[in-house]
């Protein structure tokens, strides 16, 4: 498993939790951004297509969690988009032979 898979999860869940429990959305953004930046640097080692695709997935998960939260609630939304982003990251970065 790529070390970026758990960092994707920490970035999305940790970013939301930080914003929610601190009351400071910007602080949650720092967590989200730091995790995304570190992952993007790691993904870039596999090439620009992988890095761009996975960064788009990560940011899309963040953006998609907002309208989804209106339908199913905040925490279930964060869990759903995190699971999806982590799964895509795993599939794109695992060394399958």
Buried (B, 14 or more C-beta within 10 A) or exposed (E): EBEBBEBBBBBBBBBBBBBBEEEEEEBBBBBBBBBBEBBBEBBBEBEEEBBEBBBEBBEBBBEBBEEBBEEEEBEEBBBBBBEBBBEBBBEBBEEEE
